[in-house]
Amino acid sequence: MFDSLTQRLDKALRNLRGVGRLTEDNVKDTLRDVRMALLEADVALPVIKIFLEQVRVRAVGEEVLKSLTPGQVFIKIVNDELTQLMGAANDELQLNVAPPAVILMAGLQGAGKTTTVGKLALHLKQRHRKRVMVVSVDVYRPAAISQLQTVAAQAEAEFFPSDLHQQPLAIANAALKAARIQHADVLIVDTAGRLHIDTEMMQEIQLLHTTLQPVETLFVVDSMTGQDAANTAAAFAKALPLTGVILTKTDGDARGGAALSVRYLTGKPIKFLGVGEKISALEPFYPERVASRILGMGDVVGLVEAAQQHVDVEQAQKLARKVNKGGFDLEDFREQFRQMQKMGGISGLLDKLPGMGNLPAGAASQLDDRQVRRMEAIINSMTPKERRKPDILNGSRKRRIATGSGTQVQDVNRLLKQFDQIQRMMKQMRKGGGIQRLMQQFKGRMPPGMG
């Protein structure tokens, strides 16, 4: 997420490494590079101007503590100002009302609004233990209602049926009544997407808002459209009392212009980020964590939260006991792949780890989810006995496994070599003090920033 911006900012901030103190001249030179990085990230110009001025005022004359370098001080200032720019703190949904709390979803066509409704329903069920009902009042797009029914099933949310011959307001009123009867905690209303902000469609959603009196009116927007996303949200906010914004497709957004521009241009907080195609790929928006990720410092708190939410503790303890006894096999190896996928996949995990922006150019491409899926397919093509005892894999068995998994024999050999390396590492750790020896052994081969 925002990889290009991270790399450009890192390059800009290198100018201050090695300087003795922050001066007006070296701050000015660095800010010029930061400005170019933000422009290339498609951040709105008014946002860039105010951000750079705030950083400049704080940086010039800033006293540098003995424990910090000028570069570290400047990075802290940039981190603080990025956080403030995006909203300072997480802005939670306001659901402390008599049920059902109504959430009205709005957005342009193609922004991923209907999918986001399903993701939000799942989030409310899992994180807040809410009983959620969803309804579509989009009577203009033929597939809209059936699409919502599909994602509602994936999220295990109640789906209120509607059809193209009904009026949006009538559907909304009927759904609200049903939500009360069925004691739903939250009713999420998926409105029609639009290609642009037109008068007729705005009047329709304004009427829905007046009738339903939602506690949250969320604008869903594609982050990959950059500052256009922020400008569209700002225009929409003038016609409808928005309470927040959800940025979708951030996993494919290398620039970050929307995330840095939305709050300033709309005055509304970003409440969630869509971080993938899976129904679980929705994250609450924490400005301080996103700022940290943009500056290449990762999001360790987010990583821990993902582990707490998705890792099976009992399974992990069982694995630990097997490792201690030297019984780690390919079935356990496969289970670790599956746990990683639950936590957002390799790309999602790397995005949260500090220092990953400094990986060598070829390394990142070798650590992607396609490689993980390929390795899982290879293990799936083995028999249970082969997974438990990989030593029995001879040439003919490997050819059969490669054919069954749609890979090459060399791919099977590569997987077995990696598994063998992991087994040897675990054996070293069991001998006592192994982790320290292991870190010394690999220290010279670790990527910059991870020593």
C-alpha positions in Angstrom: 0.0 0.0 0.0 1.4 3.4 -1.1 4.7 1.8 -2.0 5.7 4.5 -4.5 5.1 7.3 -2.0 7.1 5.4 0.7 10.1 5.0 -1.7 10.0 8.6 -2.8 9.8 10.0 0.7 12.6 7.7 1.9 14.8 9.1 -1.0 13.9 12.7 -0.1 14.7 12.2 3.6 18.1 10.7 2.9 19.4 14.3 2.4 19.4 14.9 6.2 21.3 11.8 7.1 24.7 12.8 8.3 24.0 16.5 8.7 24.9 18.0 12.1 21.8 20.0 12.7 18.5 21.2 11.1 19.0 24.5 9.3 16.8 26.6 7.1 18.8 25.6 4.1 18.9 21.8 4.5 15.2 21.8 5.6 14.3 23.8 2.5 16.2 21.4 0.2 14.6 18.4 1.8 11.1 19.9 1.6 11.6 20.5 -2.1 12.1 16.8 -2.6 9.2 16.0 -0.3 7.0 18.3 -2.4 7.9 16.4 -5.5 7.2 13.1 -3.8 3.7 14.3 -2.8 3.0 15.8 -6.3 3.9 12.4 -7.8 1.6 10.7 -5.3 -1.3 12.8 -6.7 -1.9 14.7 -3.4 -4.0 17.8 -3.8 -2.0 21.0 -4.2 -3.7 22.9 -1.3 -3.0 19.9 1.0 0.7 19.9 -0.1 1.1 23.6 0.6 -0.3 23.5 4.2 1.5 20.3 5.0 4.9 21.6 3.9 4.5 24.9 5.7 3.6 23.1 9.0 6.6 20.8 8.7 8.9 23.8 7.8 7.7 25.9 10.8 8.3 23.0 13.2 11.6 21.8 11.7 13.5 25.1 11.4 15.2 25.8 14.7 14.0 22.5 16.2 16.3 21.5 19.0 17.9 18.1 18.3 18.2 15.8 21.4 21.5 14.1 22.0 19.9 10.7 21.5 18.5 11.6 18.1 20.0 12.6 14.7 18.6 15.6 12.7 17.2 13.1 10.2 15.3 11.2 13.0 13.9 14.5 14.3 12.7 15.5 10.9 11.1 12.1 10.2 9.3 12.4 13.5 8.0 15.9 12.5 6.8 14.5 9.1 5.2 11.5 10.8 3.3 13.8 13.3 2.1 16.2 10.5 1.0 13.3 8.2 -1.0 11.9 11.2 -2.6 15.3 11.8 -3.3 15.7 8.1 -5.2 12.4 8.0 -7.2 13.1 11.1 -5.1 12.5 14.2 -7.0 9.5 15.5 -9.3 6.7 14.5 -12.9 7.9 14.1 -15.2 5.0 15.1 -18.8 4.4 13.8 -21.4 6.0 16.2 -23.7 3.1 16.8 -24.8 4.0 20.4 -28.4 4.6 19.4 -31.7 2.7 19.8 -31.5 -0.2 17.3 -31.5 -0.5 14.4 -28.7 2.0 13.8 -29.0 2.9 10.1 -25.9 3.2 7.9 -26.4 4.9 4.5 -23.8 4.0 1.9 -23.2 6.3 -1.1 -20.7 6.4 -3.9 -19.9 6.6 -7.6 -20.3 3.6 -9.8 -17.4 1.2 -9.8 -16.0 2.3 -6.5 -16.7 -1.1 -4.8 -19.7 0.1 -2.7 -21.8 -3.1 -2.7 -18.7 -5.2 -1.9 -17.9 -2.8 0.9 -21.4 -3.2 2.4 -20.6 -6.9 2.8 -17.2 -6.2 4.3 -18.7 -3.7 6.7 -21.4 -6.1 7.8 -18.8 -8.8 8.5 -16.7 -6.3 10.4 -19.6 -5.3 12.6 -20.5 -8.9 13.3 -17.0 -10.0 14.2 -15.6 -7.0 15.9 -18.7 -5.5 17.5 -20.9 -8.6 17.8 -23.8 -6.8 16.0 -26.7 -8.5 14.2 -26.6 -6.8 10.8 -29.3 -6.6 8.1 -28.4 -5.3 4.6 -30.7 -4.0 1.8 -30.2 -2.6 -1.7 -32.3 0.3 -3.0 -30.4 0.3 -6.3 -33.2 -0.3 -8.8 -31.1 0.9 -11.8 -28.3 -1.6 -12.1 -29.8 -5.1 -12.8 -27.2 -7.1 -10.9 -26.9 -4.8 -7.9 -29.5 -6.6 -5.7 -28.3 -10.1 -6.5 -24.7 -9.0 -5.9 -25.6 -7.7 -2.5 -27.4 -11.0 -1.7 -24.2 -12.9 -2.6 -21.9 -10.7 -0.4 -24.5 -10.8 2.5 -24.3 -14.6 2.4 -20.5 -14.5 2.6 -20.7 -12.1 5.6 -23.5 -14.2 7.1 -25.7 -11.0 7.4 -29.5 -10.8 7.1 -30.5 -9.9 3.5 -33.7 -8.0 3.0 -35.0 -8.8 -0.6 -36.0 -6.1 -3.0 -36.6 -5.9 -6.8 -36.2 -3.5 -9.7 -40.0 -2.7 -9.9 -40.0 -1.1 -6.4 -39.3 2.5 -5.5 -36.1 3.1 -3.4 -38.0 4.9 -0.6 -40.5 2.1 -0.3 -37.8 -0.5 -0.1 -35.9 1.5 2.6 -39.0 1.9 4.7 -39.9 -1.8 4.4 -36.4 -2.8 5.3 -36.3 -0.5 8.4 -39.6 -2.0 9.6 -38.2 -5.6 9.1 -35.0 -4.7 10.9 -37.1 -3.6 13.9 -39.2 -6.7 13.9 -36.2 -9.0 13.6 -34.2 -7.0 16.3 -31.3 -6.2 14.0 -28.7 -4.0 15.6 -27.6 -2.3 12.4 -29.3 -1.8 9.0 -26.9 -1.0 6.1 -28.6 0.6 3.1 -26.8 0.2 -0.2 -27.8 3.1 -2.6 -27.5 3.4 -6.3 -24.0 4.2 -7.6 -23.8 7.1 -10.0 -21.4 8.0 -12.8 -21.3 11.6 -11.6 -23.1 13.9 -9.2 -26.4 14.7 -10.9 -29.4 16.5 -9.5 -32.0 13.7 -9.9 -29.9 11.1 -8.1 -28.9 13.5 -5.4 -32.5 14.3 -4.7 -33.2 10.6 -4.3 -30.5 10.0 -1.8 -31.3 13.2 0.1 -34.9 11.9 0.5 -33.6 8.6 1.7 -31.4 10.4 4.2 -34.3 12.5 5.5 -36.6 9.5 5.8 -34.1 7.0 7.4 -32.2 9.5 9.6 -29.0 7.4 9.5 -26.5 7.6 12.3 -23.7 7.2 9.6 -23.7 8.4 6.0 -20.5 6.9 4.4 -19.1 7.8 1.0 -17.3 5.0 -0.7 -14.6 6.0 -3.1 -11.8 4.3 -5.1 -8.4 5.4 -3.7 -6.7 4.7 -7.0 -8.3 7.8 -8.5 -6.0 9.9 -6.3 -7.0 13.5 -5.6 -10.0 13.1 -7.8 -11.4 10.8 -5.1 -11.0 13.6 -2.5 -12.5 16.2 -4.8 -15.5 13.9 -5.6 -16.0 13.3 -1.8 -15.8 17.0 -1.2 -18.5 17.8 -3.8 -20.7 15.0 -2.5 -20.3 16.3 1.1 -21.9 19.7 0.0 -25.1 17.9 -1.0 -25.3 15.3 1.7 -24.3 15.4 5.4 -21.6 12.8 5.2 -20.1 11.4 8.5 -17.1 9.6 6.9 -15.3 8.1 4.0 -14.3 4.6 3.1 -11.3 4.3 0.7 -11.4 1.1 -1.4 -8.7 -0.7 -3.4 -5.9 0.7 -1.2 -4.0 -2.6 -1.7 -3.5 -1.6 -5.3 -2.8 2.1 -4.7 0.9 2.8 -4.8 0.5 6.6 -4.6 -1.6 7.5 -1.5 -2.9 10.8 -2.8 -6.5 10.1 -1.8 -5.6 9.1 1.8 -3.6 12.3 2.3 -6.1 14.6 0.7 -9.6 13.4 1.8 -9.7 14.7 5.3 -8.4 18.2 4.4 -10.7 18.7 1.4 -13.9 17.2 2.9 -13.5 17.9 6.6 -14.8 14.3 7.0 -12.8 11.4 8.6 -11.6 8.3 6.7 -13.2 5.5 8.7 -12.1 2.4 6.8 -9.7 1.1 4.2 -10.6 -1.6 1.7 -7.3 -3.6 1.5 -8.2 -6.5 -0.8 -10.9 -8.5 -2.5 -11.7 -10.9 0.3 -14.9 -10.2 2.4 -12.6 -9.8 5.4 -10.4 -7.2 3.7 -11.6 -4.1 5.6 -9.5 -2.3 8.1 -10.4 0.6 10.5 -8.4 3.7 9.5 -5.8 4.7 12.0 -4.0 7.9 10.8 -0.9 7.3 13.0 -0.5 3.7 11.7 -0.9 4.7 8.0 1.6 7.6 8.5 4.0 5.0 10.0 3.5 2.7 7.0 4.0 5.5 4.5 7.4 6.3 6.1 8.4 2.7 5.9 8.2 2.1 9.7 5.4 -0.6 9.4 2.4 -1.1 11.6 3.3 -3.5 14.3 0.1 -2.9 16.3 -2.0 -3.7 13.2 0.1 -6.9 12.8 -0.6 -8.0 16.4 -4.3 -7.3 16.0 -4.5 -9.3 12.8 -2.7 -12.2 14.6 -5.1 -12.0 17.6 -8.1 -12.0 15.3 -7.1 -14.7 12.9 -4.6 -17.0 14.5 -6.0 -20.1 16.2 -4.2 -20.1 19.6 -4.9 -23.8 20.3 -3.5 -24.7 16.9 -0.5 -22.5 17.5 0.2 -24.2 20.9 -0.2 -27.6 19.3 2.3 -26.6 16.6 4.8 -25.4 19.2 4.6 -28.7 21.0 5.3 -30.5 17.7 8.2 -28.3 17.0 9.7 -29.0 20.4 9.5 -32.7 19.8 10.9 -32.3 16.3 7.7 -33.4 14.5 7.2 -30.4 12.2 6.0 -31.7 8.8 4.7 -30.5 5.5 1.1 -30.5 6.8 2.2 -28.0 9.5 4.1 -26.0 6.8 0.8 -25.8 4.8 -1.1 -24.7 7.8 1.2 -21.8 8.3 0.5 -20.7 4.7 -3.2 -20.8 5.5 -2.8 -18.7 8.6 -0.8 -16.1 6.6 -3.7 -15.9 4.1 -6.2 -15.3 6.9 -4.0 -12.4 8.1 -4.1 -10.7 4.7 -1.5 -12.8 2.8 2.2 -12.2 2.4 1.7 -8.7 0.8 -0.5 -7.6 3.7 2.0 -8.9 6.3 5.0 -7.3 4.6 3.1 -4.0 4.4 2.9 -3.9 8.2 6.5 -5.0 8.9 9.1 -2.2 9.5 11.9 -1.9 7.0 10.1 -3.7 4.1 10.4 -0.7 1.9 14.1 -1.3 1.8 13.9 -4.8 0.4 16.1 -5.3 -2.7 14.2 -4.9 -5.9 14.0 -8.6 -6.7 13.2 -9.7 -3.2 9.6 -8.4 -3.0 8.6 -10.2 -6.2 9.7 -13.5 -4.6 7.5 -12.9 -1.5 4.1 -12.7 -3.0 0.8 -14.6 -2.5 1.1 -16.4 -5.9 4.2 -18.1 -4.7 2.4 -19.1 -1.5 -0.6 -20.5 -3.4 1.8 -22.4 -5.7 3.5 -24.0 -2.7 0.2 -24.9 -1.1 -0.9 -26.5 -4.3 2.2 -28.6 -4.4 1.6 -29.8 -0.8 -2.0 -30.5 -1.6 -0.9 -32.8 -4.4 1.0 -35.0 -2.0 -0.4 -38.0 -0.2 -0.8 -37.8 3.6 2.1 -40.1 4.0 4.3 -37.9 1.7 3.4 -34.8 3.8 4.4 -36.6 7.0 7.6 -38.2 5.5 9.0 -36.1 2.7 12.1 -38.2 2.6 10.3 -40.8 0.6 9.8 -38.4 -2.3 11.7 -39.9 -5.2 11.8 -38.8 -8.8 8.6 -40.4 -10.0 6.6 -39.1 -6.9 7.9 -35.6 -7.6 6.8 -35.8 -11.2 3.3 -36.9 -10.2 3.1 -34.1 -7.6 4.3 -31.5 -10.2 1.7 -32.7 -12.7 -1.1 -32.7 -10.1 -0.3 -29.2 -8.9 0.3 -27.7 -12.4 4.0 -26.9 -11.5 7.4 -28.1 -12.5 9.6 -30.7 -10.7 12.1 -27.9 -9.9 9.3 -26.1 -8.1 8.7 -29.2 -6.0 12.5 -29.4 -5.3 12.6 -25.7 -4.3 9.7 -26.2 -1.8 11.4 -29.2 -0.3 14.7 -27.3 0.0 12.9 -24.4 1.8 11.2 -26.9 4.1 14.5 -28.6 4.9 16.1 -25.2 5.7 13.2 -24.4 8.1 13.5 -27.8 9.8 17.3 -27.3 10.4 16.6 -23.8 11.8 14.1 -25.3 14.2 16.5 -28.0 15.3 19.1 -25.3 16.1 16.5 -23.4 18.2 15.6 -26.5 20.2 19.2 -26.9 21.3 19.0 -23.8 23.5 20.1 -20.3 22.7 19.4 -21.2 19.1 17.5 -18.0 18.2 20.5 -15.8 19.1 22.9 -18.0 17.1 20.4 -18.0 14.2 20.2 -14.2 14.2 24.0 -13.9 14.2 24.1 -16.4 11.3 21.6 -14.5 9.2 22.4 -10.9 10.3 24.6 -10.2 7.3 21.9 -11.4 4.9 19.0 -9.5 6.3 17.6 -6.5 4.3 18.6 -3.0 5.4 16.6 -1.7 8.3 15.9 -5.2 9.7 19.2 -5.8 11.4 
